[in-house]
Each structure stands twice: as structure tokens, then as C-alpha cells.
């Protein structure tokens, strides 16, 4: 049996994610891996929050099923030319007002 399929529309409302981050960044969770990947590009958590704020609806790429949370999806965005980098940013918001940045790395890197 096949698992959930990728979706071509965002699962989460981008402005809800951005408003949650802007309203209280401490409510936004950045996974350790995402923070480490951000640091490898010279970014810190504040830069990740800034990047989330700069995302546009047109940056959306796909929505993928979560491997760890059955029924949940993760929206993938490509932020081009953020401080000279093309960024792969994967976010999820299972709990309203509590976005999670799953990935934040150079676009095209596994």
C-alpha cells in the first residue's frame, strides 16, 4: 500500500506561520539539524526567523508527508538569494501558533 502523496498546494497558511514567528519567535521551534545547517551558512536563529518572514507564496515548492508524524505534512519553500544563498526551508505547524522549522539548508543539498 502506498503512503500519503505529495501535495502541490501548501498544507499550512504561510502568513499564519509568519505571524506566529513575528509575534513570538520563542514559539517557533527550529530543529537542531536545521539550526546546525543554518550555522554552516553563517546564520543563527534570528536569521532563520528573518528568512521565514521573507518567504512569499510563490516560493512554495511542495508539501510532503511527515515521516515521524502520520497524517502531518511539511511545506517546502525555496527562498532565493537570502544573504547570497538559495535556501531550502521545510516547515510544519501541527499545533496552531507553533511552527517548526524542520530544514534550513542550501537548496540542492541532501
Residue pairs with C-beta under 8 A, 6 or more apart in sequence:
3 65
4 65
4 71
4 73
5 65
6 62
6 63
6 64
6 65
7 62
7 63
7 73
8 62
8 63
9 60
9 63
10 57
10 60
10 63
10 75
11 63
11 73
11 74
11 75
11 92
12 73
12 75
12 91
12 92
12 93
12 99
14 55
14 56
14 57
14 60
14 75
14 77
16 93
16 96
16 97
17 52
17 91
17 93
17 99
18 52
18 53
18 55
20 27
20 28
20 93
20 97
20 98
20 99
21 27
21 28
21 49
21 52
21 53
21 99
22 49
22 53
25 45
25 46
25 49
27 97
27 98
27 99
28 49
28 52
28 98
28 99
28 100
28 101
29 98
29 99
29 100
29 101
30 38
30 45
30 48
30 100
30 101
30 104
31 100
31 101
31 102
31 103
33 103
34 48
34 101
34 102
34 103
34 104
34 105
35 45
35 48
35 104
37 103
37 104
37 105
37 106
38 44
38 45
38 47
38 48
38 104
38 105
40 105
41 83
41 85
41 105
41 106
42 83
43 51
43 83
43 104
47 83
48 101
48 104
51 79
51 82
51 87
51 89
51 104
52 89
52 91
52 99
52 101
54 79
54 82
55 77
55 79
55 89
59 77
59 78
59 79
59 80
60 75
60 76
60 77
61 76
61 77
61 78
62 75
62 76
63 73
63 74
63 75
63 76
64 73
64 74
64 76
64 90
65 72
65 73
65 74
66 72
66 73
66 74
66 92
69 92
69 94
72 92
72 94
73 92
74 90
74 91
74 92
74 102
75 90
75 91
75 92
76 88
76 89
76 90
77 88
77 89
77 90
77 91
78 86
78 87
78 88
78 89
78 107
79 86
79 87
79 89
80 86
80 87
80 107
85 106
85 107
86 106
86 107
86 108
87 104
87 105
87 106
87 107
88 103
88 104
88 105
88 106
88 107
88 108
88 109
89 101
89 103
89 104
90 101
90 102
90 103
90 104
91 99
91 100
91 101
91 102
92 99
92 100
92 102
93 99
93 100
94 100
